[in-house]
Amino acid sequence: MIKRQYSGNERRARNYIWNAAGRYDFEPSFLAFAPDGSPDMYYNLIIGLAYKWLDMDVIVGFVLRYSASRRAEEFDDLFWLGIENCVYEKEISERPVLEELRREKAKSYFRSVSNMSRQQMEMQSMTVYDQQMIRWSEVSGRDYSCGKRSRALAERLRFSGCLDADGIVQVMNAILQEHFRTDITKLKARRERKGILSGLPLAGRSGRAHRQKLFLRTGDGMGDLDTNVRLSHTGNRKIHLPTASDQEFIQAAFGGPAYSEGEMKALEADCCTDIHAACRLHITDGIRKESDPDTGTGKAMRTSELRGILKRAKEQEKINRRFVSENSLLINESIRELSARLDLLFEEYFRRMPETGRTGSLITEKSYRLAVFRDPSVFAREGTLTERNVEVTLLLDASMSRLNVQEIIASEAYIIAKSLEKIHVPVRVITFRTFRGITILERLKRADRNGSDNILRFFSGGWNRDGLAFRAVRSLITEDEKEKERLLIVLTDASPNDDIPAVMDPSGRIVKEYEGVIAASDTEKAVHDLRKAGIRTAAVFFGSASHLENVQQIYGKEYVRIRKLNRIADGAAELIRMTLQEMTPQI
């Protein structure tokens, strides 16, 4: 699929394209990546051959003309299937190895399809799925049954190698009109798109609205990192800054405020500055009030969007609890192992509490008790208990990109929290997401209370403005002014991305989106400020390889990558060990 934003490994992808094109004097308008973030050699080759054989200004111009359609990404997939056949026919006589590369691409496609969950299948475009199945079945010599209409479309998408760019555009335009009833002359133009081809359709792509859609469930939850969901920004969209009605909606969907209006205004004055000036904050314990039909909340409850959020949040909680129950042996063993390892770590890094006894250093102010009361316990010595003057905060990215791993994230946080609780280390658990321009922090567990069951209420959806969330978390962590060591562990895919831009001009036009380099740099600065404030910050990275550069930039060396749930004990123990080593001079 062609998407509108770059990920990692651009240089290698561009090299494939330039080599195939036989020239290096252009900047590719499209790049191709496999689902794991690595360059897709075959499709980058196809892009390069398109530059070799076709007038790409004509191709890009046509893509821009249909970009305003709600089905633009479907059209992208179909258009590139057609281009693939055209340039293949043009090039095969000069490059016979292309036939073998094409067969390998077909095999790769079927491997990807075999790993797709039922929910992912349901969320994708069946038109695109049928056409891809037809194309790659033909290439690999497989049979694929489909309807006459699908077969007719497949025949038309077999663009002839005799066509030039204008001919290709003419054929595709006819397909859009006849098969999809789309007249591109009636669509409003969008700004130029840069594209990424990906080996699998984007789960959740079909949900589009004038606001960002909050997706709550796709994928199988089993850690399918190669199909991470990403929100993308749409052209010259209208920016909706948060309003009072948005605040009411957020309270109805995620719970009432945990702080007073005055406290929130003070917090926003401190956090919502510079590139976050247009944003708002909402901190909640997830307690939803009963709706009054005559109040704003009651009106919000009547929207299908809100009803869907509440319903699916409950469904995800049930899924999380069922997952923990079905994997109870693994999870309980992980808790036992991690708590034992953390117990030893804290034993090593924190000083032992003194106790009185019959030997040791004399306690001068108690020495009289030996003569007067014949009490020999007037000596101080190193005790057996460790003074663990430390508090841990788990911060969970609850954005849409976490859709396919919700059960895993909930279970990871549950294991870490239960392990710390078992050795009497205070731990709080907070989720963050951004919706309608409001960054929402939900406290699933407070540090001064035991019990970790609420962690299984975790669900994902929305955007993630990491830099702003980290600013707010700093205030939550430091509101208790007692002197203690503070550890912040972020469970993240290191891909900050928000619908409210980083920079707008006075007219409201987008200058820079909150994504990519800008978002990563903003988050890096927020982490630096946390550490400067004495909050030791590290990350459990559970995401695509394409975001490894981000996690290294943002967190430095203080992160671990965990791909499977059975590695959580090793990973979390190692991460806390690294963090404790950084703290050692201050303990």
VEXKEDO-320422 format. One line per 5 residues: number of its first residue (from 1); their letters; for each residue y, z, x of C-alpha. Coordinates in pm, 1 decimal. Layout:
BEGIN
NUM> a> Y Z X; ...
//
This chain:
BEGIN
1> mikrq> 0.0 0.0 0.0; 355.1 -62.4 114.2; 563.9 252.2 122.0; 924.8 307.0 202.7; 924.4 540.7 498.2
6> ysgne> 793.2 545.3 852.0; 542.1 792.5 988.3; 416.7 846.2 1343.8; 264.0 591.5 1581.8; 535.4 334.1 1508.6
11> rrarn> 534.0 202.6 1862.6; 166.5 109.3 1861.5; 197.6 -50.4 1518.9; 493.0 -258.2 1634.6; 306.0 -368.5 1944.5
16> yiwna> 19.5 -499.8 1728.5; 271.2 -692.4 1519.0; 462.2 -835.2 1814.5; 141.5 -938.4 1991.1; 13.1 -1117.4 1681.2
21> agryd> 346.9 -1288.6 1624.8; 366.2 -1392.8 1988.9; 727.1 -1280.6 2019.2; 927.0 -959.9 2053.2; 1273.6 -1059.2 1933.7
26> fepsf> 1259.7 -899.4 1587.7; 1230.5 -561.5 1419.1; 937.0 -558.4 1172.9; 1029.6 -487.9 812.5; 678.7 -353.3 750.4
31> lafap> 434.2 -139.4 946.9; 69.1 -72.3 862.7; -112.0 259.7 896.9; -460.7 382.4 816.0; -488.9 685.7 586.7
36> dgspd> -515.4 921.3 887.3; -177.9 806.1 1019.2; -312.2 585.2 1297.8; -198.9 221.3 1314.8; -406.1 -14.2 1097.4
41> myynl> -484.6 -284.0 1351.7; -592.5 -548.8 1101.7; -297.4 -522.3 865.9; -48.8 -500.5 1152.8; -211.5 -817.5 1280.0
46> iigla> -155.3 -974.4 936.8; 210.1 -868.6 940.9; 251.0 -1022.1 1285.5; 87.6 -1346.6 1169.7; 320.9 -1350.4 870.5
51> ykwld> 611.4 -1344.9 1116.3; 444.2 -1623.7 1312.0; 377.9 -1858.7 1019.3; 627.8 -1766.9 747.5; 1000.1 -1723.9 700.1
56> mdviv> 1004.7 -1346.3 661.3; 1364.0 -1343.5 538.2; 1235.8 -1520.6 227.9; 945.9 -1274.3 192.6; 1162.8 -963.8 236.7
61> gfvlr> 1424.9 -1104.7 1.4; 1163.3 -1150.9 -269.2; 1031.5 -795.7 -219.3; 1384.1 -662.9 -264.2; 1425.5 -856.9 -587.9
66> ysasr> 1131.9 -687.6 -759.9; 1191.7 -345.0 -601.4; 1370.5 -212.3 -909.6; 1054.6 -248.2 -1117.5; 859.5 67.2 -1196.7
71> raeef> 549.8 -121.6 -1081.6; 701.9 -225.1 -747.9; 432.8 -55.9 -539.3; 159.2 -228.1 -740.5; 332.4 -558.8 -678.2
76> ddlfw> 352.6 -475.1 -306.1; -23.8 -428.7 -285.3; -96.4 -751.2 -470.4; 163.0 -953.4 -279.6; 18.4 -847.7 54.5
81> lgien> -333.4 -933.4 -58.7; -204.6 -1283.7 -123.8; -22.4 -1305.1 209.9; -334.5 -1180.0 389.5; -538.1 -1475.2 263.4
86> cvyek> -263.1 -1725.9 339.7; -205.3 -1629.6 702.7; -580.5 -1585.4 757.1; -638.2 -1949.1 660.8; -347.8 -2060.4 880.3
91> eiser> -466.3 -1869.0 1188.2; -847.6 -1878.7 1175.8; -881.7 -2208.4 1361.8; -669.6 -2076.8 1650.0; -817.1 -1725.7 1648.9
96> pvlee> -1188.0 -1728.4 1543.3; -1219.7 -1353.9 1615.8; -1010.7 -1299.6 1303.3; -1323.5 -1350.8 1092.2; -1496.6 -1051.9 1251.3
101> lrrek> -1181.3 -838.8 1226.9; -1160.8 -922.9 857.8; -1519.7 -811.7 799.2; -1449.1 -485.4 982.0; -1147.9 -431.4 757.7
106> aksyf> -1371.2 -478.5 451.9; -1617.5 -219.7 584.0; -1333.5 22.3 649.1; -1205.7 -25.8 294.7; -1542.2 54.2 138.2
111> rsvsn> -1576.8 364.7 355.8; -1241.7 482.4 224.2; -1335.9 411.4 -136.4; -1662.6 602.7 -102.2; -1466.2 913.8 -0.2
116> msrqq> -1225.5 900.0 -293.3; -1255.5 1173.2 -554.8; -1269.5 1111.1 -927.7; -911.8 1235.6 -969.3; -785.5 998.7 -700.3
121> memqs> -962.4 710.8 -870.1; -800.3 801.7 -1199.8; -451.7 824.5 -1050.6; -443.5 486.0 -880.6; -364.0 145.6 -1028.6
126> mtvyd> -686.7 -3.4 -1159.0; -536.3 -351.4 -1131.7; -485.9 -303.9 -758.7; -825.9 -139.2 -722.7; -997.8 -434.0 -893.2
131> qqmir> -817.4 -688.2 -677.2; -894.2 -503.3 -354.7; -1258.0 -464.8 -455.4; -1282.6 -835.5 -537.9; -1120.9 -941.6 -209.6
136> wsevs> -1317.7 -716.1 23.2; -1643.5 -768.8 -168.0; -1608.9 -1143.4 -111.4; -1537.8 -1088.0 257.6; -1841.4 -863.2 303.8
141> grdys> -2077.5 -1061.6 80.2; -2105.5 -795.5 -189.2; -2120.8 -841.4 -565.4; -1847.7 -690.1 -779.0; -1844.7 -717.1 -1156.9
146> cgkrs> -1509.9 -744.9 -1330.3; -1347.7 -907.0 -1632.1; -1232.9 -1266.6 -1660.2; -867.5 -1166.2 -1643.0; -920.1 -977.4 -1316.0
151> ralae> -1117.4 -1265.6 -1172.6; -843.9 -1511.4 -1271.7; -578.8 -1294.1 -1105.1; -791.3 -1270.1 -790.0; -811.9 -1647.9 -777.1
156> rlrfs> -434.0 -1678.9 -800.3; -388.6 -1414.4 -528.8; -593.0 -1625.5 -290.5; -274.7 -1785.4 -155.8; -353.2 -2113.4 16.1
161> gclda> -297.3 -2155.3 387.0; -100.1 -2468.5 302.4; 181.8 -2267.4 146.5; 505.5 -2180.7 322.4; 716.7 -1874.0 239.2
166> dgivq> 893.1 -2045.6 -50.2; 559.0 -2156.5 -192.0; 418.1 -1803.9 -165.4; 720.2 -1659.7 -344.6; 691.9 -1922.8 -617.3
171> vmnai> 325.0 -1838.3 -678.4; 383.7 -1462.2 -678.4; 683.3 -1494.7 -909.2; 466.6 -1685.2 -1156.2; 200.3 -1413.5 -1132.3
176> lqehf> 457.6 -1143.9 -1210.2; 580.3 -1333.8 -1513.4; 243.3 -1438.0 -1655.1; 23.7 -1139.2 -1570.9; 279.4 -856.0 -1576.5
181> rtdit> 559.0 -993.6 -1798.5; 811.4 -912.8 -1527.9; 1117.7 -1132.4 -1490.0; 1270.6 -1031.0 -1157.5; 1600.4 -1200.7 -1244.7
186> klkar> 1655.9 -923.0 -1500.2; 1592.5 -638.4 -1257.3; 1877.8 -457.8 -1085.3; 1877.2 -496.1 -707.7; 1783.8 -209.9 -480.5
191> rerkg> 1875.8 -140.2 -121.4; 1656.9 -277.9 154.0; 1318.3 -114.8 190.7; 1128.5 -62.9 508.1; 760.2 -54.6 440.7
196> ilsgl> 437.7 100.0 549.9; 103.7 -43.7 455.5; -159.3 220.2 397.3; -530.8 177.8 355.8; -550.2 376.1 30.5
201> plagr> -326.6 381.5 -275.6; -99.2 682.9 -294.2; -239.1 944.5 -527.9; 12.6 1028.8 -793.5; 202.7 702.7 -761.2
206> sgrah> 212.2 627.8 -1131.3; 430.6 922.6 -1232.2; 791.9 812.0 -1222.0; 1090.7 941.8 -1409.9; 1465.5 969.0 -1378.0
211> rqklf> 1390.9 1296.5 -1201.0; 1117.8 1369.2 -954.6; 785.8 1424.6 -1127.2; 608.1 1752.8 -1059.3; 249.0 1656.2 -992.4
216> lrtgd> 8.8 1940.9 -1024.1; -340.0 1809.5 -970.3; -506.3 1521.8 -788.8; -769.3 1501.5 -517.7; -1076.4 1717.2 -481.3
221> gmgdl> -917.2 2010.7 -302.5; -1168.8 1989.2 -21.6; -927.4 1921.6 260.5; -896.9 1544.8 235.5; -622.4 1525.4 495.7
226> dtnvr> -631.4 1148.9 513.7; -506.2 1111.9 158.4; -212.6 1350.9 167.8; 37.7 1280.6 -106.2; 394.4 1197.5 -10.7
231> lshtg> 699.7 1165.0 -230.0; 922.0 872.4 -137.9; 1288.0 814.0 -217.3; 1382.1 534.3 -451.2; 1665.2 303.7 -355.4
236> nrkih> 2019.0 358.8 -482.9; 1912.9 627.8 -726.6; 2156.6 853.2 -902.2; 2166.6 1199.6 -748.0; 2124.5 1480.5 -1001.1
241> lptas> 2274.2 1800.7 -863.5; 2133.5 2122.0 -1014.9; 2292.7 2236.3 -1340.7; 2271.8 2546.9 -1560.2; 2007.5 2375.3 -1774.3
246> dqefi> 1806.1 2307.6 -1460.1; 1823.0 2678.3 -1375.2; 1692.4 2762.2 -1723.7; 1411.6 2511.6 -1681.8; 1312.0 2655.8 -1343.1
251> qaafg> 1305.1 3009.4 -1483.6; 1084.9 2897.7 -1772.8; 850.3 2706.4 -1542.2; 824.2 2941.2 -1245.0; 943.8 3282.3 -1363.4
256> gpays> 1262.6 3480.7 -1403.5; 1484.0 3579.2 -1109.0; 1377.1 3870.6 -890.2; 1739.2 3943.4 -790.8; 2061.5 3991.3 -981.1
261> egemk> 2310.8 3710.1 -1027.7; 2546.0 3874.1 -778.1; 2273.9 3908.3 -515.6; 2174.1 3543.9 -559.9; 2533.6 3426.9 -525.5
266> alead> 2563.2 3620.3 -199.7; 2234.9 3474.2 -75.0; 2340.0 3118.8 -166.2; 2676.9 3169.7 2.6; 2487.0 3258.1 319.2
271> cctdi> 2212.5 2992.1 300.0; 2343.9 2694.6 98.2; 2585.7 2561.7 357.8; 2633.9 2241.0 561.9; 2355.3 1995.0 470.2
276> haacr> 2224.8 2235.7 203.2; 2562.2 2285.2 32.1; 2459.8 2090.9 -280.8; 2138.2 2291.2 -325.6; 2055.3 2612.4 -506.3
281> lhitd> 1800.4 2893.7 -462.9; 1568.1 3071.0 -703.4; 1357.5 3371.2 -599.8; 1095.0 3492.0 -842.7; 787.2 3709.1 -875.4
286> girke> 641.3 3452.9 -1114.7; 694.5 3667.2 -1423.9; 768.2 3437.6 -1716.0; 946.3 3578.3 -2020.0; 832.4 3510.9 -2374.2
291> sdpdt> 1047.5 3226.3 -2504.3; 1295.5 3275.6 -2787.0; 1333.1 2954.6 -2992.7; 1709.7 3002.8 -3004.8; 1759.4 3052.8 -2630.4
296> gtgka> 1778.8 2801.2 -2348.9; 1429.8 2903.7 -2240.9; 1299.4 2840.0 -2590.4; 1450.5 2492.3 -2590.1; 1307.2 2424.3 -2245.0
301> mrtse> 962.6 2529.5 -2368.4; 972.7 2250.4 -2621.3; 971.2 1985.9 -2349.4; 639.9 1823.6 -2269.5; 723.7 1841.3 -1898.6
306> lrgil> 739.8 2219.1 -1902.8; 431.4 2256.4 -2117.8; 247.8 2035.3 -1871.2; 358.4 2247.2 -1574.9; 246.2 2571.5 -1735.0
311> krake> -84.8 2425.6 -1849.2; -169.8 2275.3 -1514.0; -61.6 2585.9 -1323.5; -316.9 2781.4 -1526.6; -578.6 2514.4 -1464.0
316> qekin> -518.1 2526.7 -1088.9; -546.8 2906.0 -1085.4; -886.2 2874.4 -1254.6; -989.5 2612.4 -998.3; -877.3 2836.8 -711.1
321> rrfvs> -1070.4 3134.3 -847.0; -1379.7 2924.3 -906.0; -1354.9 2787.9 -551.7; -1334.1 3139.9 -406.4; -1627.5 3250.2 -619.2
326> ensll> -1844.1 2952.3 -524.2; -1761.9 3002.6 -155.4; -1770.8 3381.9 -162.4; -2022.3 3414.1 122.8; -1808.9 3205.5 359.3
331> inesi> -1484.3 3370.5 249.8; -1615.7 3728.0 271.6; -1766.9 3659.5 613.1; -1433.8 3510.2 728.0; -1252.1 3823.3 608.1
336> relsa> -1495.9 4049.7 794.2; -1470.1 3844.5 1112.6; -1093.1 3802.2 1105.3; -1020.9 4166.9 1021.3; -1245.3 4280.8 1308.3
341> rldll> -1077.4 4045.7 1554.3; -728.6 4140.8 1439.9; -819.9 4509.0 1463.4; -908.4 4458.8 1830.2; -593.7 4253.7 1891.3
346> feeyf> -362.8 4516.2 1745.6; -555.6 4784.7 1933.3; -475.7 4602.4 2256.2; -114.0 4509.5 2193.5; 23.9 4816.6 2013.8
351> rrmpe> 51.9 5164.3 2161.6; -173.4 5443.5 2044.5; -18.2 5722.4 1839.2; -12.2 6062.2 2016.7; -217.6 6354.6 1886.5
356> tgrtg> -228.3 6724.7 1972.5; -524.3 6882.1 2150.9; -641.2 7133.2 2406.7; -575.6 6902.0 2700.5; -302.7 6658.1 2798.2
361> slite> 71.5 6699.1 2853.6; 216.0 7035.0 2749.4; 445.9 7020.7 2446.0; 717.7 7258.3 2567.1; 856.3 7347.8 2225.4
366> ksyrl> 504.7 7451.0 2110.4; 399.4 7641.8 2421.4; 481.8 7978.5 2259.6; 195.0 7927.9 2015.0; -58.5 7966.3 2296.6
371> avfrd> 58.4 8320.9 2379.4; 157.9 8438.4 2031.8; -109.1 8280.8 1812.1; -368.7 8199.6 2076.9; -346.4 7838.1 1955.4
376> psvfa> -464.7 7608.4 2236.4; -353.3 7289.0 2058.2; -19.0 7268.2 2234.1; -93.6 6961.7 2442.5; -21.0 6593.1 2361.0
381> regtl> -260.5 6317.6 2447.8; -323.3 5953.3 2356.5; -484.3 5940.8 2014.1; -750.1 5716.1 1870.0; -518.9 5560.6 1608.3
386> ternv> -286.7 5269.1 1687.9; 73.4 5267.2 1572.6; 84.2 4923.5 1413.9; 451.2 4899.7 1343.0; 420.5 4539.2 1232.0
391> evtll> 463.1 4342.7 910.3; 329.2 3992.1 842.1; 469.6 3731.4 603.6; 266.9 3428.5 495.6; 484.2 3138.8 379.0
396> ldasm> 297.3 2864.9 191.5; 429.1 2510.8 150.7; 371.4 2444.3 -221.3; 514.5 2092.4 -232.0; 353.1 1782.5 -375.1
401> srlnv> 211.9 1685.2 -35.1; -32.2 1977.1 -66.6; -189.5 1844.1 -387.7; -523.3 1750.4 -237.0; -576.7 2082.0 -56.0
406> qeiia> -460.6 2342.9 -306.7; -785.9 2541.2 -311.7; -804.2 2536.6 67.4; -449.4 2668.7 111.3; -500.0 2939.8 -150.9
411> seayi> -826.6 3043.4 16.5; -674.2 3043.0 366.4; -387.7 3265.8 254.9; -629.4 3490.4 65.1; -851.5 3534.4 372.8
416> iaksl> -560.1 3613.9 605.4; -395.6 3853.8 359.5; -719.0 4039.2 277.8; -800.3 4069.9 649.1; -460.9 4223.4 727.8
421> ekihv> -478.6 4448.1 423.7; -819.7 4571.4 536.9; -675.6 4701.0 865.6; -368.0 4847.8 692.9; -111.0 4592.0 811.6
426> pvrvi> 153.0 4520.4 542.6; 154.1 4154.5 437.0; 364.1 3959.0 189.2; 285.8 3609.0 61.5; 556.4 3366.3 -51.9
431> tfrtf> 538.5 3004.5 -167.9; 821.6 2754.3 -150.0; 896.1 2421.8 -314.9; 1206.7 2235.9 -430.6; 1246.2 2099.5 -781.2
436> rgiti> 1560.5 1959.4 -944.5; 1760.4 2047.7 -632.7; 1659.6 2415.4 -652.6; 1448.1 2562.8 -372.8; 1207.2 2806.0 -537.5
441> lerlk> 1051.9 3096.2 -347.9; 778.6 3274.2 -542.4; 646.8 3607.2 -415.3; 272.7 3609.3 -478.9; 228.7 3938.2 -292.0
446> radrn> 478.1 4201.9 -184.7; 442.9 4381.3 148.1; 460.7 4726.6 -8.4; 175.1 4662.3 -250.4; -197.8 4613.4 -205.1
451> gsdni> -402.8 4352.0 -385.6; -425.3 3982.7 -299.8; -556.4 3832.5 -624.2; -217.4 3687.4 -717.9; -240.9 3456.2 -416.7
456> lrffs> -489.9 3253.2 -619.0; -203.9 3156.8 -853.0; -97.2 2909.5 -584.1; -35.3 2554.3 -703.2; 160.5 2264.2 -560.5
461> ggwnr> 421.8 2018.4 -681.8; 777.0 1906.7 -608.5; 961.8 1851.2 -281.0; 1000.9 2078.5 22.6; 1334.9 2156.7 185.2
466> dglaf> 1190.5 2362.7 469.3; 1518.1 2437.8 646.1; 1673.7 2598.6 338.4; 1354.1 2784.1 247.1; 1337.0 2934.2 596.7
471> ravrs> 1697.3 3054.3 573.1; 1619.3 3232.8 246.4; 1292.7 3379.3 377.2; 1481.0 3540.5 662.3; 1679.4 3744.8 408.4
476> lited> 1363.3 3846.1 221.7; 1189.6 3959.0 539.6; 1481.8 4159.2 676.8; 1591.1 4328.8 351.7; 1379.1 4626.3 461.5
481> ekeke> 1589.4 4757.3 749.6; 1315.0 4972.5 901.4; 1254.9 4897.2 1266.7; 932.0 4700.9 1299.0; 786.3 4387.0 1448.7
486> rlliv> 790.5 4097.3 1205.0; 554.1 3799.8 1210.6; 605.4 3491.4 993.8; 309.1 3254.1 958.7; 382.2 2925.7 781.1
491> ltdas> 96.0 2728.2 624.0; 237.2 2376.9 641.4; 188.4 2004.1 690.5; 517.6 1989.8 888.0; 664.5 1717.2 667.7
496> pnddi> 995.7 1840.4 519.1; 1123.2 1600.9 252.6; 1366.0 1650.5 -36.5; 1527.0 1445.6 -311.9; 1874.5 1591.3 -252.9
501> pavmd> 2012.3 1399.7 48.7; 2113.3 1562.9 374.5; 2446.7 1381.3 375.5; 2644.9 1225.1 88.4; 2991.7 1071.0 94.0
506> psgri> 3264.6 1194.5 -146.4; 3160.2 937.9 -408.8; 2805.9 1075.2 -413.9; 2654.8 779.8 -227.6; 2358.6 868.3 -7.1
511> vkeye> 2439.2 850.5 363.3; 2127.2 1020.8 503.0; 1812.8 1136.0 324.3; 1656.6 1476.8 389.7; 1346.3 1341.1 559.8
516> gviaa> 1217.1 1228.2 898.6; 1415.0 1324.4 1208.7; 1699.6 1491.9 1018.5; 1468.9 1717.6 816.8; 1249.3 1803.3 1116.0
521> sdtek> 1554.0 1890.2 1329.2; 1699.7 2105.8 1051.4; 1369.4 2291.8 1017.8; 1345.7 2332.0 1396.2; 1689.9 2495.8 1397.3
526> avhdl> 1587.8 2726.7 1111.9; 1280.3 2837.2 1308.8; 1499.3 2895.1 1615.0; 1730.6 3115.7 1405.6; 1433.6 3312.2 1269.5
531> rkagi> 1306.1 3381.1 1619.3; 1654.1 3470.9 1736.9; 1665.5 3729.1 1456.1; 1346.0 3885.9 1590.3; 1107.8 3722.4 1342.0
536> rtaav> 817.3 3577.2 1539.6; 743.4 3246.6 1367.2; 427.3 3038.6 1400.2; 238.5 2782.2 1191.6; -106.4 2707.6 1059.6
541> ffgsa> -97.1 2327.9 1051.8; -315.3 2172.5 786.8; -201.5 1813.1 758.6; -217.4 1452.8 872.6; -224.8 1353.6 1239.0
546> shlen> 90.1 1151.7 1172.7; 285.1 1480.3 1148.5; 162.0 1637.0 1473.3; 484.5 1536.6 1647.6; 680.7 1724.6 1379.8
551> vqqiy> 480.7 2045.7 1408.1; 518.8 2042.7 1786.2; 893.4 1982.2 1758.5; 945.8 2252.0 1496.0; 714.3 2528.8 1620.6
556> gkeyv> 663.0 2444.1 1987.8; 329.3 2576.4 2114.4; 300.8 2844.8 1850.0; 77.2 2668.3 1600.8; -289.9 2606.7 1538.8
561> rirkl> -446.2 2315.3 1356.7; -719.9 2408.9 1111.1; -913.9 2129.2 945.3; -1198.1 2328.7 785.1; -1204.5 2659.4 598.3
566> nriad> -1481.5 2798.2 819.9; -1240.7 2781.4 1116.9; -974.3 3003.0 960.4; -1089.8 3324.0 1134.0; -1080.6 3162.9 1478.5
571> gaael> -753.8 2982.0 1412.6; -563.4 3272.6 1258.6; -681.0 3518.4 1525.0; -576.3 3281.3 1803.0; -237.5 3221.5 1641.8
576> irmtl> -163.7 3592.4 1603.8; -282.6 3652.6 1960.7; -32.7 3391.8 2087.1; 243.0 3550.9 1880.5; 159.9 3901.1 2002.9
581> qemtp> 174.4 3780.0 2362.5; 528.2 3656.8 2297.4; 613.2 3998.8 2153.8; 460.9 4203.3 2436.4; 783.5 4261.2 2637.7
586> qi> 947.1 4408.8 2326.5; 662.7 4638.7 2220.6
//
